[in-house]
Amino acid sequence: MPPRRLAHETRVALWALAGGAPGAALALWLLWSQEHRPGVRLTATVVIVAAWIGCVLALRERVARPLQTISNLIAALHERDYSIRARDARTDSPLGLALLELNTLTDALRRQRFDAIEATALLRQVMESIDVAVFAFDPEGRLSLVNRGGERLIGLAEPRALGRSAAELGLAAALEGDSPRMLELALPGRARRWEARRGVYRWEGRPHRLVVLSDLTRSLREEERLAWQRLVRVLSHEINNSLAPIKSIAGTLRERGADAERRDPELDEGLQIIESRAEALGRFIQAYARLARLPRPHPTRVEISAIAHRVAALERRLPVALEGGPALTLEADRDQLEALLINLVQNAADAALETSGGVRLAWGLEDGVFALTVIDDGPGLSDTSNLFVPFFTTKPGGTGIGLALSRQIAEAHDGSLSLENRRDARGSVATLRLPRTRVVGGHRDA
């Protein structure tokens, strides 16, 4: 074991003792070599030795105190405490100049810390404002950062999401493959097509992976809606102008044929078909116009319990069981939300009547996200890929716009609508989700 080295101030004190030793020895030799009284000799000896030792200790303190000050300043910088300043910082001495430089360094680090805090706050604000989902994963694949868009997508608040793996969050596919690329993710917030971009950044010397998911579905549907509007303007004008006289003439001819002495059954049937098909085509165009011209929502405060009871009472074919939930107030367009729920309950009732089953309606909060479910005991869904395609229907006489219109209403409220088969039993479940910003008040029932 190597010998322990003496402290710097101790070595300085020893050198001071060594430097003063010749003078002290000379003074004592002169004192004791001459004739003096013993009391004088003893007193003078004590004074000489005390002055010698006192000067050495004072020198040691003068050396140690500035070093302790510098050490405390550096320790404070290490702890990111920039409030401590050194005194006697000046430019006319090497020690004062060192203390002045430490004070200058402290001020610079303090400004850099404030700049970093402000930049981080700005970055956080930008992340919360942009309409994309941002995730950051540490080298172990654990979530270390998420914005509000990401919280809505995975259906978890940040405190509950941090530390979970990408596989647990359903984002494993976003960490693989090329970048950028399109992918489909089935997540609690919504199941849509996304553009995934990845990048790498370093935090505290460790590489982290940044994943940015941009929702392509909304942009594609907006372009689709604009195309519908342009098409409807052309079709409505041209087809309606032709359908009205066709229907009128067919009806007139059929009435004249009925009054004739010799009635031609084939002619009468053909005219009836022309009239009925013209009427059906007119309904088709009206349904198309309704889907393409959905007005923007006008939010008001809506009590979900009241609207659920009203929608359930409108279904007369079978009773709709309300499983209840918390008493919540939403910020939504009352008429559009009611139309959405009526359509979901009607579809569920149509399915339940096929198997003499029932329909249940429930709502609640899932990590702050409002979720309303309409569950039926029907035969289930045979094909879920075309459910929200406009004008696709499996019901006789159906228009095929109910689910497409309902989803458009949900997305206009920044939410999502899904319809899938039940996992626990036969039947299907429709789920409406609205973000936490739409929940403006409520409490849980006792």
GUNUDO-896510 format. One record per residue (C-alpha): x, y, z. Coordinates in steps of 0.05 Angstrom, whole numbers, padded with zeros to 5 digits. Layout:
N
- X, Y, Z
...
//
This chain:
446
- 00000, 00000, 00000
- 00032, 00066, -00021
- 00045, 00116, 00034
- -00008, 00169, 00044
- 00012, 00236, 00014
- 00009, 00298, 00057
- -00043, 00351, 00041
- -00020, 00411, 00002
- -00030, 00460, 00060
- 00008, 00413, 00107
- 00066, 00411, 00059
- 00065, 00487, 00054
- 00065, 00491, 00130
- 00124, 00444, 00135
- 00163, 00485, 00084
- 00146, 00548, 00124
- 00171, 00515, 00188
- 00235, 00495, 00152
- 00243, 00564, 00123
- 00235, 00598, 00191
- 00276, 00548, 00229
- 00345, 00581, 00215
- 00321, 00649, 00238
- 00287, 00621, 00300
- 00349, 00580, 00316
- 00394, 00641, 00307
- 00350, 00684, 00351
- 00348, 00631, 00406
- 00424, 00621, 00402
- 00436, 00696, 00410
- 00386, 00698, 00467
- 00416, 00640, 00505
- 00489, 00657, 00490
- 00486, 00724, 00525
- 00478, 00741, 00598
- 00404, 00750, 00613
- 00362, 00733, 00671
- 00328, 00664, 00667
- 00258, 00695, 00667
- 00276, 00740, 00608
- 00306, 00682, 00569
- 00245, 00638, 00581
- 00196, 00693, 00562
- 00235, 00712, 00499
- 00239, 00638, 00479
- 00164, 00629, 00485
- 00151, 00693, 00445
- 00199, 00672, 00389
- 00171, 00601, 00383
- 00099, 00625, 00388
- 00110, 00678, 00334
- 00144, 00626, 00290
- 00088, 00574, 00298
- 00034, 00627, 00293
- 00061, 00652, 00226
- 00064, 00581, 00199
- -00008, 00566, 00220
- -00032, 00633, 00191
- 00003, 00617, 00126
- -00029, 00548, 00125
- -00098, 00579, 00135
- -00085, 00630, 00080
- -00068, 00573, 00032
- -00125, 00526, 00053
- -00183, 00576, 00055
- -00181, 00596, -00020
- -00173, 00523, -00039
- -00235, 00505, 00002
- -00273, 00563, -00031
- -00254, 00538, -00100
- -00273, 00467, -00081
- -00341, 00489, -00056
- -00354, 00528, -00120
- -00336, 00468, -00163
- -00380, 00422, -00120
- -00438, 00471, -00129
- -00427, 00471, -00204
- -00427, 00395, -00202
- -00494, 00397, -00166
- -00520, 00449, -00216
- -00526, 00502, -00163
- -00507, 00567, -00196
- -00526, 00614, -00139
- -00458, 00613, -00102
- -00406, 00666, -00117
- -00334, 00675, -00093
- -00312, 00738, -00057
- -00247, 00776, -00070
- -00251, 00760, -00144
- -00206, 00810, -00178
- -00154, 00816, -00233
- -00095, 00842, -00194
- -00074, 00775, -00164
- -00070, 00704, -00190
- -00118, 00677, -00136
- -00168, 00733, -00148
- -00164, 00720, -00223
- -00179, 00646, -00212
- -00240, 00663, -00169
- -00263, 00714, -00221
- -00259, 00661, -00275
- -00299, 00613, -00232
- -00353, 00666, -00222
- -00354, 00679, -00297
- -00360, 00604, -00311
- -00418, 00600, -00261
- -00455, 00657, -00296
- -00444, 00624, -00364
- -00470, 00556, -00340
- -00529, 00590, -00307
- -00548, 00624, -00372
- -00539, 00558, -00410
- -00584, 00523, -00360
- -00638, 00575, -00368
- -00631, 00571, -00444
- -00637, 00495, -00440
- -00699, 00499, -00395
- -00731, 00549, -00442
- -00713, 00508, -00504
- -00740, 00445, -00470
- -00805, 00481, -00452
- -00811, 00506, -00524
- -00798, 00436, -00551
- -00849, 00407, -00503
- -00900, 00459, -00525
- -00887, 00445, -00598
- -00894, 00370, -00586
- -00960, 00380, -00551
- -00987, 00425, -00606
- -00969, 00385, -00668
- -01019, 00336, -00695
- -00972, 00276, -00696
- -00954, 00222, -00645
- -00883, 00226, -00619
- -00849, 00171, -00580
- -00777, 00163, -00554
- -00748, 00096, -00533
- -00685, 00085, -00493
- -00631, 00033, -00513
- -00670, -00021, -00477
- -00732, -00007, -00519
- -00770, 00026, -00461
- -00813, 00088, -00472
- -00779, 00150, -00444
- -00819, 00206, -00477
- -00888, 00214, -00507
- -00931, 00274, -00527
- -01007, 00282, -00522
- -01017, 00255, -00591
- -00980, 00192, -00571
- -01021, 00187, -00506
- -01086, 00189, -00547
- -01059, 00138, -00595
- -01038, 00085, -00544
- -01095, 00102, -00496
- -01049, 00113, -00436
- -01029, 00175, -00397
- -00954, 00191, -00396
- -00942, 00168, -00323
- -00971, 00099, -00338
- -00939, 00093, -00406
- -00867, 00111, -00389
- -00822, 00051, -00378
- -00864, 00003, -00420
- -00834, -00034, -00479
- -00854, -00020, -00551
- -00886, -00089, -00555
- -00930, -00075, -00494
- -00953, -00010, -00526
- -00966, -00042, -00594
- -00912, -00002, -00628
- -00861, -00056, -00643
- -00875, -00051, -00718
- -00857, 00023, -00717
- -00786, 00007, -00694
- -00773, -00040, -00752
- -00769, -00034, -00827
- -00752, 00024, -00871
- -00762, 00097, -00854
- -00806, 00131, -00875
- -00858, 00079, -00891
- -00933, 00067, -00886
- -00961, 00017, -00836
- -01027, -00001, -00803
- -01030, -00003, -00727
- -01088, -00029, -00687
- -01084, 00012, -00623
- -01133, 00031, -00568
- -01137, 00103, -00593
- -01152, 00084, -00665
- -01135, 00034, -00719
- -01111, 00072, -00781
- -01057, 00079, -00832
- -00995, 00117, -00808
- -00931, 00143, -00837
- -00875, 00122, -00791
- -00809, 00160, -00787
- -00751, 00142, -00743
- -00689, 00177, -00719
- -00633, 00170, -00668
- -00612, 00222, -00617
- -00567, 00220, -00556
- -00589, 00236, -00485
- -00541, 00233, -00427
- -00491, 00199, -00473
- -00538, 00142, -00492
- -00571, 00132, -00560
- -00647, 00137, -00561
- -00695, 00123, -00618
- -00747, 00174, -00638
- -00811, 00151, -00672
- -00859, 00199, -00705
- -00926, 00173, -00729
- -00967, 00217, -00776
- -01040, 00199, -00787
- -01051, 00192, -00862
- -01123, 00168, -00855
- -01152, 00236, -00837
- -01117, 00271, -00895
- -01138, 00217, -00944
- -01210, 00220, -00919
- -01210, 00296, -00924
- -01188, 00291, -00996
- -01241, 00238, -01007
- -01294, 00283, -00976
- -01274, 00341, -01021
- -01278, 00294, -01081
- -01348, 00273, -01059
- -01370, 00345, -01054
- -01345, 00360, -01124
- -01377, 00297, -01151
- -01443, 00310, -01115
- -01449, 00379, -01145
- -01445, 00348, -01215
- -01487, 00286, -01202
- -01542, 00322, -01163
- -01552, 00374, -01217
- -01550, 00327, -01277
- -01584, 00265, -01249
- -01639, 00301, -01210
- -01656, 00342, -01271
- -01665, 00277, -01310
- -01698, 00236, -01256
- -01756, 00283, -01243
- -01784, 00282, -01314
- -01770, 00207, -01321
- -01809, 00191, -01258
- -01865, 00238, -01277
- -01872, 00212, -01348
- -01869, 00140, -01326
- -01924, 00152, -01275
- -01967, 00189, -01326
- -01960, 00134, -01378
- -01976, 00081, -01327
- -02039, 00118, -01306
- -02061, 00125, -01379
- -02048, 00052, -01392
- -02091, 00034, -01332
- -02149, 00074, -01362
- -02143, 00044, -01431
- -02191, -00009, -01456
- -02135, -00058, -01471
- -02085, -00056, -01414
- -02016, -00083, -01430
- -01989, -00117, -01366
- -01917, -00117, -01391
- -01919, -00043, -01407
- -01949, -00028, -01339
- -01896, -00069, -01304
- -01840, -00036, -01343
- -01865, 00034, -01328
- -01871, 00015, -01254
- -01799, -00010, -01254
- -01775, 00055, -01287
- -01813, 00096, -01236
- -01787, 00056, -01176
- -01716, 00056, -01200
- -01717, 00130, -01213
- -01743, 00140, -01142
- -01688, 00094, -01114
- -01635, 00131, -01153
- -01661, 00197, -01125
- -01655, 00169, -01054
- -01584, 00147, -01071
- -01564, 00217, -01092
- -01596, 00248, -01030
- -01557, 00199, -00986
- -01493, 00216, -01022
- -01505, 00290, -01012
- -01519, 00279, -00938
- -01454, 00243, -00928
- -01412, 00293, -00966
- -01444, 00355, -00935
- -01439, 00339, -00861
- -01435, 00407, -00826
- -01379, 00423, -00777
- -01398, 00407, -00705
- -01422, 00462, -00658
- -01400, 00437, -00589
- -01444, 00448, -00528
- -01445, 00414, -00460
- -01479, 00347, -00467
- -01496, 00300, -00409
- -01482, 00231, -00436
- -01531, 00197, -00388
- -01589, 00238, -00413
- -01574, 00227, -00487
- -01563, 00152, -00476
- -01631, 00145, -00443
- -01664, 00183, -00499
- -01631, 00141, -00554
- -01649, 00077, -00518
- -01722, 00098, -00512
- -01725, 00111, -00588
- -01713, 00037, -00603
- -01782, 00005, -00600
- -01767, -00063, -00629
- -01730, -00089, -00567
- -01708, -00062, -00500
- -01638, -00031, -00497
- -01604, -00045, -00431
- -01565, 00013, -00402
- -01507, -00014, -00362
- -01492, 00056, -00340
- -01426, 00090, -00323
- -01400, 00154, -00293
- -01442, 00217, -00297
- -01402, 00254, -00350
- -01410, 00319, -00388
- -01380, 00323, -00458
- -01364, 00381, -00503
- -01397, 00357, -00567
- -01450, 00372, -00620
- -01514, 00345, -00588
- -01551, 00331, -00653
- -01492, 00297, -00688
- -01475, 00256, -00626
- -01547, 00234, -00619
- -01551, 00215, -00693
- -01487, 00174, -00685
- -01515, 00136, -00625
- -01583, 00125, -00658
- -01548, 00093, -00718
- -01505, 00048, -00674
- -01565, 00025, -00632
- -01607, 00013, -00695
- -01552, -00029, -00726
- -01543, -00068, -00661
- -01618, -00079, -00656
- -01621, -00104, -00729
- -01567, -00155, -00713
- -01597, -00176, -00646
- -01666, -00188, -00677
- -01636, -00241, -00722
- -01617, -00284, -00661
- -01670, -00259, -00611
- -01613, -00229, -00571
- -01606, -00163, -00535
- -01570, -00096, -00539
- -01530, -00063, -00483
- -01502, 00007, -00479
- -01447, 00029, -00431
- -01396, 00084, -00424
- -01337, 00103, -00381
- -01267, 00132, -00378
- -01205, 00094, -00399
- -01143, 00133, -00376
- -01182, 00197, -00386
- -01208, 00178, -00455
- -01284, 00174, -00461
- -01307, 00107, -00488
- -01380, 00088, -00504
- -01396, 00017, -00526
- -01458, -00012, -00559
- -01458, -00088, -00552
- -01506, -00136, -00587
- -01518, -00211, -00585
- -01527, -00217, -00660
- -01492, -00264, -00708
- -01429, -00223, -00711
- -01393, -00192, -00771
- -01372, -00235, -00829
- -01330, -00182, -00864
- -01301, -00124, -00826
- -01259, -00095, -00882
- -01317, -00058, -00917
- -01357, -00036, -00857
- -01341, 00038, -00865
- -01340, 00040, -00941
- -01395, 00088, -00964
- -01456, 00054, -00997
- -01432, -00016, -00976
- -01489, -00051, -00940
- -01513, -00121, -00925
- -01584, -00100, -00904
- -01641, -00101, -00955
- -01662, -00029, -00969
- -01601, -00001, -00933
- -01564, 00060, -00960
- -01495, 00041, -00935
- -01480, 00110, -00907
- -01498, 00100, -00834
- -01430, 00076, -00809
- -01391, 00121, -00856
- -01431, 00181, -00831
- -01422, 00159, -00758
- -01347, 00152, -00766
- -01345, 00221, -00799
- -01381, 00250, -00739
- -01333, 00216, -00691
- -01272, 00241, -00727
- -01301, 00311, -00731
- -01300, 00309, -00655
- -01226, 00287, -00656
- -01248, 00217, -00636
- -01253, 00148, -00669
- -01306, 00095, -00682
- -01292, 00021, -00687
- -01337, -00040, -00699
- -01312, -00110, -00687
- -01334, -00179, -00666
- -01339, -00194, -00592
- -01285, -00238, -00563
- -01324, -00265, -00504
- -01387, -00287, -00540
- -01425, -00284, -00605
- -01443, -00214, -00630
- -01407, -00149, -00643
- -01387, -00086, -00605
- -01384, -00015, -00631
- -01338, 00032, -00592
- -01338, 00108, -00595
- -01277, 00141, -00565
- -01269, 00215, -00553
- -01206, 00249, -00526
- -01199, 00273, -00455
- -01206, 00345, -00480
- -01279, 00330, -00495
- -01293, 00310, -00423
- -01309, 00374, -00387
- -01341, 00349, -00323
- -01370, 00291, -00285
- -01363, 00244, -00226
- -01368, 00170, -00216
- -01435, 00143, -00193
- -01439, 00112, -00125
//
